[in-house]
Amino acid sequence: MTLKGELLHATSFVTMRQLRKHIKAYIEGFYNTQRLHSGLGYRTPLEFEGIN
C-alpha cells in the first residue's frame, strides 16, 4: 500500500501546512512505529534500527 492509499485517500486539506502536519503525524505515529515492512523482515523501521 502507498502513503496515498493509507493516509490521503478521501481526505482533503485546505492548506499545505495541514497536509504536512497530517503526514508528519502519520509517519511518526504509525508508519515508523506500527506498520510492518516486508523489506525489513516484517519489522517496523524502529525495530529494524534497534530503537524499539
CHARMM-style PDB file with segment names, atoms N, HN, CA, C and O in Angstrom:
ATOM      1  N   MET     1       0.848  -1.173   0.000  1.00  0.00      PROA
ATOM      2  CA  MET     1       0.000   0.000   0.000  1.00  0.00      PROA
ATOM      3  C   MET     1       0.895   1.239   0.000  1.00  0.00      PROA
ATOM      4  O   MET     1       2.034   1.189   0.465  1.00  0.00      PROA
ATOM      5  N   THR     2       0.393   2.310  -0.505  1.00  0.00      PROA
ATOM      6  HN  THR     2      -0.532   2.351  -0.883  1.00  0.00      PROA
ATOM      7  CA  THR     2       1.168   3.546  -0.579  1.00  0.00      PROA
ATOM      8  C   THR     2       0.671   4.555   0.440  1.00  0.00      PROA
ATOM      9  O   THR     2      -0.401   4.402   1.024  1.00  0.00      PROA
ATOM     10  N   LEU     3       1.463   5.575   0.637  1.00  0.00      PROA
ATOM     11  HN  LEU     3       2.334   5.700   0.163  1.00  0.00      PROA
ATOM     12  CA  LEU     3       1.054   6.665   1.530  1.00  0.00      PROA
ATOM     13  C   LEU     3      -0.284   7.228   1.087  1.00  0.00      PROA
ATOM     14  O   LEU     3      -1.153   7.511   1.912  1.00  0.00      PROA
ATOM     15  N   LYS     4      -0.443   7.389  -0.215  1.00  0.00      PROA
ATOM     16  HN  LYS     4       0.264   7.160  -0.884  1.00  0.00      PROA
ATOM     17  CA  LYS     4      -1.705   7.919  -0.735  1.00  0.00      PROA
ATOM     18  C   LYS     4      -2.872   7.027  -0.333  1.00  0.00      PROA
ATOM     19  O   LYS     4      -3.912   7.523   0.101  1.00  0.00      PROA
ATOM     20  N   GLY     5      -2.709   5.734  -0.472  1.00  0.00      PROA
ATOM     21  HN  GLY     5      -1.865   5.331  -0.824  1.00  0.00      PROA
ATOM     22  CA  GLY     5      -3.790   4.807  -0.147  1.00  0.00      PROA
ATOM     23  C   GLY     5      -4.065   4.700   1.331  1.00  0.00      PROA
ATOM     24  O   GLY     5      -5.215   4.536   1.740  1.00  0.00      PROA
ATOM     25  N   GLU     6      -3.019   4.792   2.145  1.00  0.00      PROA
ATOM     26  HN  GLU     6      -2.086   4.926   1.813  1.00  0.00      PROA
ATOM     27  CA  GLU     6      -3.181   4.636   3.587  1.00  0.00      PROA
ATOM     28  C   GLU     6      -3.615   5.907   4.296  1.00  0.00      PROA
ATOM     29  O   GLU     6      -4.305   5.852   5.315  1.00  0.00      PROA
ATOM     30  N   LEU     7      -3.217   7.040   3.764  1.00  0.00      PROA
ATOM     31  HN  LEU     7      -2.656   7.085   2.936  1.00  0.00      PROA
ATOM     32  CA  LEU     7      -3.421   8.290   4.501  1.00  0.00      PROA
ATOM     33  C   LEU     7      -4.292   9.297   3.774  1.00  0.00      PROA
ATOM     34  O   LEU     7      -5.187   9.889   4.375  1.00  0.00      PROA
ATOM     35  N   LEU     8      -4.046   9.494   2.514  1.00  0.00      PROA
ATOM     36  HN  LEU     8      -3.319   9.012   2.025  1.00  0.00      PROA
ATOM     37  CA  LEU     8      -4.616  10.648   1.831  1.00  0.00      PROA
ATOM     38  C   LEU     8      -5.908  10.384   1.074  1.00  0.00      PROA
ATOM     39  O   LEU     8      -6.609  11.333   0.721  1.00  0.00      PROA
ATOM     40  N   HSD     9      -6.242   9.144   0.818  1.00  0.00      PROA
ATOM     41  HN  HSD     9      -5.673   8.373   1.105  1.00  0.00      PROA
ATOM     42  CA  HSD     9      -7.442   8.846   0.052  1.00  0.00      PROA
ATOM     43  C   HSD     9      -8.682   9.401   0.753  1.00  0.00      PROA
ATOM     44  O   HSD     9      -8.905   9.151   1.937  1.00  0.00      PROA
ATOM     45  N   ALA    10      -9.462  10.137   0.023  1.00  0.00      PROA
ATOM     46  HN  ALA    10      -9.281  10.340  -0.939  1.00  0.00      PROA
ATOM     47  CA  ALA    10     -10.732  10.698   0.510  1.00  0.00      PROA
ATOM     48  C   ALA    10     -10.527  11.714   1.636  1.00  0.00      PROA
ATOM     49  O   ALA    10     -11.439  11.940   2.431  1.00  0.00      PROA
ATOM     50  N   THR    11      -9.357  12.320   1.712  1.00  0.00      PROA
ATOM     51  HN  THR    11      -8.617  12.136   1.066  1.00  0.00      PROA
ATOM     52  CA  THR    11      -9.085  13.359   2.698  1.00  0.00      PROA
ATOM     53  C   THR    11      -8.704  14.621   1.948  1.00  0.00      PROA
ATOM     54  O   THR    11      -7.926  14.571   0.995  1.00  0.00      PROA
ATOM     55  N   SER    12      -9.242  15.738   2.366  1.00  0.00      PROA
ATOM     56  HN  SER    12      -9.875  15.780   3.139  1.00  0.00      PROA
ATOM     57  CA  SER    12      -8.873  16.996   1.721  1.00  0.00      PROA
ATOM     58  C   SER    12      -8.276  17.943   2.757  1.00  0.00      PROA
ATOM     59  O   SER    12      -8.631  17.913   3.936  1.00  0.00      PROA
ATOM     60  N   PHE    13      -7.370  18.776   2.286  1.00  0.00      PROA
ATOM     61  HN  PHE    13      -7.082  18.800   1.329  1.00  0.00      PROA
ATOM     62  CA  PHE    13      -6.684  19.722   3.151  1.00  0.00      PROA
ATOM     63  C   PHE    13      -6.821  21.110   2.552  1.00  0.00      PROA
ATOM     64  O   PHE    13      -6.746  21.284   1.336  1.00  0.00      PROA
ATOM     65  N   VAL    14      -7.021  22.084   3.408  1.00  0.00      PROA
ATOM     66  HN  VAL    14      -7.083  21.943   4.396  1.00  0.00      PROA
ATOM     67  CA  VAL    14      -7.197  23.459   2.954  1.00  0.00      PROA
ATOM     68  C   VAL    14      -5.845  24.106   2.693  1.00  0.00      PROA
ATOM     69  O   VAL    14      -5.691  24.874   1.743  1.00  0.00      PROA
ATOM     70  N   THR    15      -4.857  23.792   3.543  1.00  0.00      PROA
ATOM     71  HN  THR    15      -4.981  23.169   4.314  1.00  0.00      PROA
ATOM     72  CA  THR    15      -3.544  24.414   3.395  1.00  0.00      PROA
ATOM     73  C   THR    15      -2.449  23.346   3.329  1.00  0.00      PROA
ATOM     74  O   THR    15      -2.653  22.204   3.742  1.00  0.00      PROA
ATOM     75  N   MET    16      -1.291  23.735   2.806  1.00  0.00      PROA
ATOM     76  HN  MET    16      -1.126  24.663   2.470  1.00  0.00      PROA
ATOM     77  CA  MET    16      -0.140  22.840   2.789  1.00  0.00      PROA
ATOM     78  C   MET    16       0.323  22.547   4.215  1.00  0.00      PROA
ATOM     79  O   MET    16       0.836  21.462   4.491  1.00  0.00      PROA
ATOM     80  N   ARG    17       0.146  23.493   5.106  1.00  0.00      PROA
ATOM     81  HN  ARG    17      -0.270  24.374   4.882  1.00  0.00      PROA
ATOM     82  CA  ARG    17       0.539  23.285   6.495  1.00  0.00      PROA
ATOM     83  C   ARG    17      -0.255  22.135   7.118  1.00  0.00      PROA
ATOM     84  O   ARG    17       0.309  21.311   7.838  1.00  0.00      PROA
ATOM     85  N   GLN    18      -1.559  22.078   6.842  1.00  0.00      PROA
ATOM     86  HN  GLN    18      -2.017  22.747   6.257  1.00  0.00      PROA
ATOM     87  CA  GLN    18      -2.394  20.989   7.342  1.00  0.00      PROA
ATOM     88  C   GLN    18      -1.917  19.648   6.784  1.00  0.00      PROA
ATOM     89  O   GLN    18      -1.817  18.662   7.515  1.00  0.00      PROA
ATOM     90  N   LEU    19      -1.626  19.621   5.498  1.00  0.00      PROA
ATOM     91  HN  LEU    19      -1.707  20.422   4.904  1.00  0.00      PROA
ATOM     92  CA  LEU    19      -1.155  18.403   4.856  1.00  0.00      PROA
ATOM     93  C   LEU    19       0.158  17.935   5.472  1.00  0.00      PROA
ATOM     94  O   LEU    19       0.292  16.759   5.812  1.00  0.00      PROA
ATOM     95  N   ARG    20       1.121  18.826   5.619  1.00  0.00      PROA
ATOM     96  HN  ARG    20       1.012  19.781   5.342  1.00  0.00      PROA
ATOM     97  CA  ARG    20       2.418  18.473   6.197  1.00  0.00      PROA
ATOM     98  C   ARG    20       2.269  17.950   7.630  1.00  0.00      PROA
ATOM     99  O   ARG    20       2.910  16.971   8.010  1.00  0.00      PROA
ATOM    100  N   LYS    21       1.420  18.609   8.415  1.00  0.00      PROA
ATOM    101  HN  LYS    21       0.899  19.405   8.106  1.00  0.00      PROA
ATOM    102  CA  LYS    21       1.198  18.192   9.796  1.00  0.00      PROA
ATOM    103  C   LYS    21       0.592  16.787   9.849  1.00  0.00      PROA
ATOM    104  O   LYS    21       0.988  15.961  10.671  1.00  0.00      PROA
ATOM    105  N   HSD    22      -0.355  16.534   8.977  1.00  0.00      PROA
ATOM    106  HN  HSD    22      -0.676  17.205   8.309  1.00  0.00      PROA
ATOM    107  CA  HSD    22      -1.020  15.231   8.921  1.00  0.00      PROA
ATOM    108  C   HSD    22      -0.043  14.134   8.498  1.00  0.00      PROA
ATOM    109  O   HSD    22      -0.041  13.048   9.078  1.00  0.00      PROA
ATOM    110  N   ILE    23       0.780  14.410   7.500  1.00  0.00      PROA
ATOM    111  HN  ILE    23       0.779  15.292   7.029  1.00  0.00      PROA
ATOM    112  CA  ILE    23       1.763  13.433   7.033  1.00  0.00      PROA
ATOM    113  C   ILE    23       2.796  13.154   8.114  1.00  0.00      PROA
ATOM    114  O   ILE    23       3.151  11.997   8.342  1.00  0.00      PROA
ATOM    115  N   LYS    24       3.279  14.181   8.776  1.00  0.00      PROA
ATOM    116  HN  LYS    24       2.991  15.121   8.591  1.00  0.00      PROA
ATOM    117  CA  LYS    24       4.265  14.002   9.844  1.00  0.00      PROA
ATOM    118  C   LYS    24       3.700  13.137  10.972  1.00  0.00      PROA
ATOM    119  O   LYS    24       4.371  12.227  11.460  1.00  0.00      PROA
ATOM    120  N   ALA    25       2.479  13.421  11.376  1.00  0.00      PROA
ATOM    121  HN  ALA    25       1.934  14.160  10.980  1.00  0.00      PROA
ATOM    122  CA  ALA    25       1.841  12.641  12.437  1.00  0.00      PROA
ATOM    123  C   ALA    25       1.672  11.185  12.018  1.00  0.00      PROA
ATOM    124  O   ALA    25       1.861  10.278  12.829  1.00  0.00      PROA
ATOM    125  N   TYR    26       1.324  10.964  10.777  1.00  0.00      PROA
ATOM    126  HN  TYR    26       1.171  11.701  10.118  1.00  0.00      PROA
ATOM    127  CA  TYR    26       1.155   9.600  10.258  1.00  0.00      PROA
ATOM    128  C   TYR    26       2.486   8.848  10.282  1.00  0.00      PROA
ATOM    129  O   TYR    26       2.551   7.712  10.752  1.00  0.00      PROA
ATOM    130  N   ILE    27       3.534   9.474   9.782  1.00  0.00      PROA
ATOM    131  HN  ILE    27       3.482  10.397   9.400  1.00  0.00      PROA
ATOM    132  CA  ILE    27       4.836   8.812   9.715  1.00  0.00      PROA
ATOM    133  C   ILE    27       5.373   8.522  11.113  1.00  0.00      PROA
ATOM    134  O   ILE    27       5.851   7.419  11.380  1.00  0.00      PROA
ATOM    135  N   GLU    28       5.297   9.497  11.995  1.00  0.00      PROA
ATOM    136  HN  GLU    28       4.909  10.393  11.778  1.00  0.00      PROA
ATOM    137  CA  GLU    28       5.827   9.309  13.346  1.00  0.00      PROA
ATOM    138  C   GLU    28       4.942   8.422  14.216  1.00  0.00      PROA
ATOM    139  O   GLU    28       5.447   7.704  15.079  1.00  0.00      PROA
ATOM    140  N   GLY    29       3.632   8.465  14.001  1.00  0.00      PROA
ATOM    141  HN  GLY    29       3.221   9.049  13.301  1.00  0.00      PROA
ATOM    142  CA  GLY    29       2.709   7.738  14.865  1.00  0.00      PROA
ATOM    143  C   GLY    29       2.326   6.357  14.392  1.00  0.00      PROA
ATOM    144  O   GLY    29       1.929   5.525  15.208  1.00  0.00      PROA
ATOM    145  N   PHE    30       2.428   6.082  13.112  1.00  0.00      PROA
ATOM    146  HN  PHE    30       2.750   6.757  12.449  1.00  0.00      PROA
ATOM    147  CA  PHE    30       2.032   4.766  12.609  1.00  0.00      PROA
ATOM    148  C   PHE    30       3.108   4.135  11.743  1.00  0.00      PROA
ATOM    149  O   PHE    30       3.551   3.020  12.019  1.00  0.00      PROA
ATOM    150  N   TYR    31       3.528   4.827  10.711  1.00  0.00      PROA
ATOM    151  HN  TYR    31       3.168   5.733  10.487  1.00  0.00      PROA
ATOM    152  CA  TYR    31       4.407   4.237   9.710  1.00  0.00      PROA
ATOM    153  C   TYR    31       5.709   3.734  10.317  1.00  0.00      PROA
ATOM    154  O   TYR    31       6.136   2.625   9.993  1.00  0.00      PROA
ATOM    155  N   ASN    32       6.345   4.492  11.170  1.00  0.00      PROA
ATOM    156  HN  ASN    32       5.999   5.392  11.433  1.00  0.00      PROA
ATOM    157  CA  ASN    32       7.620   4.082  11.765  1.00  0.00      PROA
ATOM    158  C   ASN    32       7.463   3.208  12.994  1.00  0.00      PROA
ATOM    159  O   ASN    32       8.408   2.516  13.372  1.00  0.00      PROA
ATOM    160  N   THR    33       6.302   3.217  13.628  1.00  0.00      PROA
ATOM    161  HN  THR    33       5.534   3.780  13.321  1.00  0.00      PROA
ATOM    162  CA  THR    33       6.157   2.514  14.901  1.00  0.00      PROA
ATOM    163  C   THR    33       5.299   1.258  14.846  1.00  0.00      PROA
ATOM    164  O   THR    33       5.452   0.371  15.687  1.00  0.00      PROA
ATOM    165  N   GLN    34       4.395   1.166  13.866  1.00  0.00      PROA
ATOM    166  HN  GLN    34       4.270   1.886  13.184  1.00  0.00      PROA
ATOM    167  CA  GLN    34       3.456   0.044  13.853  1.00  0.00      PROA
ATOM    168  C   GLN    34       3.424  -0.738  12.539  1.00  0.00      PROA
ATOM    169  O   GLN    34       3.240  -1.955  12.547  1.00  0.00      PROA
ATOM    170  N   ARG    35       3.599  -0.050  11.420  1.00  0.00      PROA
ATOM    171  HN  ARG    35       3.748   0.939  11.414  1.00  0.00      PROA
ATOM    172  CA  ARG    35       3.447  -0.704  10.118  1.00  0.00      PROA
ATOM    173  C   ARG    35       4.625  -1.629   9.850  1.00  0.00      PROA
ATOM    174  O   ARG    35       5.779  -1.206   9.912  1.00  0.00      PROA
ATOM    175  N   LEU    36       4.331  -2.896   9.551  1.00  0.00      PROA
ATOM    176  HN  LEU    36       3.393  -3.239   9.500  1.00  0.00      PROA
ATOM    177  CA  LEU    36       5.359  -3.877   9.251  1.00  0.00      PROA
ATOM    178  C   LEU    36       5.782  -3.731   7.792  1.00  0.00      PROA
ATOM    179  O   LEU    36       4.939  -3.553   6.912  1.00  0.00      PROA
ATOM    180  N   HSD    37       7.076  -3.807   7.541  1.00  0.00      PROA
ATOM    181  HN  HSD    37       7.760  -3.952   8.256  1.00  0.00      PROA
ATOM    182  CA  HSD    37       7.641  -3.632   6.205  1.00  0.00      PROA
ATOM    183  C   HSD    37       8.279  -4.939   5.753  1.00  0.00      PROA
ATOM    184  O   HSD    37       9.165  -5.465   6.427  1.00  0.00      PROA
ATOM    185  N   SER    38       7.837  -5.459   4.628  1.00  0.00      PROA
ATOM    186  HN  SER    38       7.117  -5.032   4.081  1.00  0.00      PROA
ATOM    187  CA  SER    38       8.367  -6.728   4.133  1.00  0.00      PROA
ATOM    188  C   SER    38       9.860  -6.637   3.854  1.00  0.00      PROA
ATOM    189  O   SER    38      10.584  -7.607   4.076  1.00  0.00      PROA
ATOM    190  N   GLY    39      10.331  -5.502   3.375  1.00  0.00      PROA
ATOM    191  HN  GLY    39       9.742  -4.714   3.194  1.00  0.00      PROA
ATOM    192  CA  GLY    39      11.749  -5.327   3.077  1.00  0.00      PROA
ATOM    193  C   GLY    39      12.631  -5.282   4.323  1.00  0.00      PROA
ATOM    194  O   GLY    39      13.856  -5.350   4.224  1.00  0.00      PROA
ATOM    195  N   LEU    40      12.011  -5.168   5.482  1.00  0.00      PROA
ATOM    196  HN  LEU    40      11.016  -5.112   5.562  1.00  0.00      PROA
ATOM    197  CA  LEU    40      12.749  -5.132   6.747  1.00  0.00      PROA
ATOM    198  C   LEU    40      12.503  -6.402   7.566  1.00  0.00      PROA
ATOM    199  O   LEU    40      12.678  -6.416   8.785  1.00  0.00      PROA
ATOM    200  N   GLY    41      12.097  -7.462   6.872  1.00  0.00      PROA
ATOM    201  HN  GLY    41      11.956  -7.450   5.883  1.00  0.00      PROA
ATOM    202  CA  GLY    41      11.828  -8.715   7.577  1.00  0.00      PROA
ATOM    203  C   GLY    41      10.561  -8.660   8.402  1.00  0.00      PROA
ATOM    204  O   GLY    41      10.482  -9.271   9.468  1.00  0.00      PROA
ATOM    205  N   TYR    42       9.578  -7.940   7.922  1.00  0.00      PROA
ATOM    206  HN  TYR    42       9.642  -7.443   7.056  1.00  0.00      PROA
ATOM    207  CA  TYR    42       8.287  -7.755   8.597  1.00  0.00      PROA
ATOM    208  C   TYR    42       8.462  -7.188  10.000  1.00  0.00      PROA
ATOM    209  O   TYR    42       7.830  -7.627  10.962  1.00  0.00      PROA
ATOM    210  N   ARG    43       9.350  -6.190  10.078  1.00  0.00      PROA
ATOM    211  HN  ARG    43       9.864  -5.834   9.297  1.00  0.00      PROA
ATOM    212  CA  ARG    43       9.547  -5.426  11.299  1.00  0.00      PROA
ATOM    213  C   ARG    43       9.243  -3.972  10.986  1.00  0.00      PROA
ATOM    214  O   ARG    43       9.207  -3.572   9.822  1.00  0.00      PROA
ATOM    215  N   THR    44       9.024  -3.182  12.030  1.00  0.00      PROA
ATOM    216  HN  THR    44       9.053  -3.506  12.976  1.00  0.00      PROA
ATOM    217  CA  THR    44       8.834  -1.753  11.833  1.00  0.00      PROA
ATOM    218  C   THR    44      10.202  -1.108  11.608  1.00  0.00      PROA
ATOM    219  O   THR    44      11.219  -1.701  11.968  1.00  0.00      PROA
ATOM    220  N   PRO    45      10.252   0.084  11.025  1.00  0.00      PROA
ATOM    221  CA  PRO    45      11.541   0.751  10.873  1.00  0.00      PROA
ATOM    222  C   PRO    45      12.256   0.951  12.215  1.00  0.00      PROA
ATOM    223  O   PRO    45      13.478   0.829  12.288  1.00  0.00      PROA
ATOM    224  N   LEU    46      11.504   1.255  13.271  1.00  0.00      PROA
ATOM    225  HN  LEU    46      10.510   1.353  13.213  1.00  0.00      PROA
ATOM    226  CA  LEU    46      12.134   1.439  14.576  1.00  0.00      PROA
ATOM    227  C   LEU    46      12.734   0.135  15.103  1.00  0.00      PROA
ATOM    228  O   LEU    46      13.824   0.142  15.674  1.00  0.00      PROA
ATOM    229  N   GLU    47      12.026  -0.986  14.916  1.00  0.00      PROA
ATOM    230  HN  GLU    47      11.140  -0.992  14.452  1.00  0.00      PROA
ATOM    231  CA  GLU    47      12.563  -2.274  15.320  1.00  0.00      PROA
ATOM    232  C   GLU    47      13.814  -2.616  14.512  1.00  0.00      PROA
ATOM    233  O   GLU    47      14.803  -3.106  15.057  1.00  0.00      PROA
ATOM    234  N   PHE    48      13.757  -2.355  13.229  1.00  0.00      PROA
ATOM    235  HN  PHE    48      12.954  -1.957  12.786  1.00  0.00      PROA
ATOM    236  CA  PHE    48      14.886  -2.635  12.346  1.00  0.00      PROA
ATOM    237  C   PHE    48      16.131  -1.855  12.757  1.00  0.00      PROA
ATOM    238  O   PHE    48      17.244  -2.379  12.711  1.00  0.00      PROA
ATOM    239  N   GLU    49      15.939  -0.612  13.155  1.00  0.00      PROA
ATOM    240  HN  GLU    49      15.034  -0.187  13.192  1.00  0.00      PROA
ATOM    241  CA  GLU    49      17.052   0.229  13.576  1.00  0.00      PROA
ATOM    242  C   GLU    49      17.470  -0.050  15.014  1.00  0.00      PROA
ATOM    243  O   GLU    49      18.453   0.515  15.493  1.00  0.00      PROA
ATOM    244  N   GLY    50      16.734  -0.915  15.707  1.00  0.00      PROA
ATOM    245  HN  GLY    50      15.935  -1.374  15.319  1.00  0.00      PROA
ATOM    246  CA  GLY    50      17.074  -1.247  17.084  1.00  0.00      PROA
ATOM    247  C   GLY    50      16.667  -0.204  18.085  1.00  0.00      PROA
ATOM    248  O   GLY    50      17.176  -0.183  19.206  1.00  0.00      PROA
ATOM    249  N   ILE    51      15.745   0.676  17.693  1.00  0.00      PROA
ATOM    250  HN  ILE    51      15.332   0.660  16.783  1.00  0.00      PROA
ATOM    251  CA  ILE    51      15.293   1.754  18.569  1.00  0.00      PROA
ATOM    252  C   ILE    51      14.173   1.281  19.482  1.00  0.00      PROA
ATOM    253  O   ILE    51      14.025   1.763  20.605  1.00  0.00      PROA
ATOM    254  N   ASN    52      13.399   0.345  18.993  1.00  0.00      PROA
ATOM    255  HN  ASN    52      13.519  -0.046  18.081  1.00  0.00      PROA
ATOM    256  CA  ASN    52      12.226  -0.098  19.746  1.00  0.00      PROA
ATOM    257  C   ASN    52      12.383  -1.537  20.186  1.00  0.00      PROA
ATOM    258  OT1 ASN    52      11.492  -2.086  20.834  1.00  0.00      PROA
TER     259      ASN     52
END
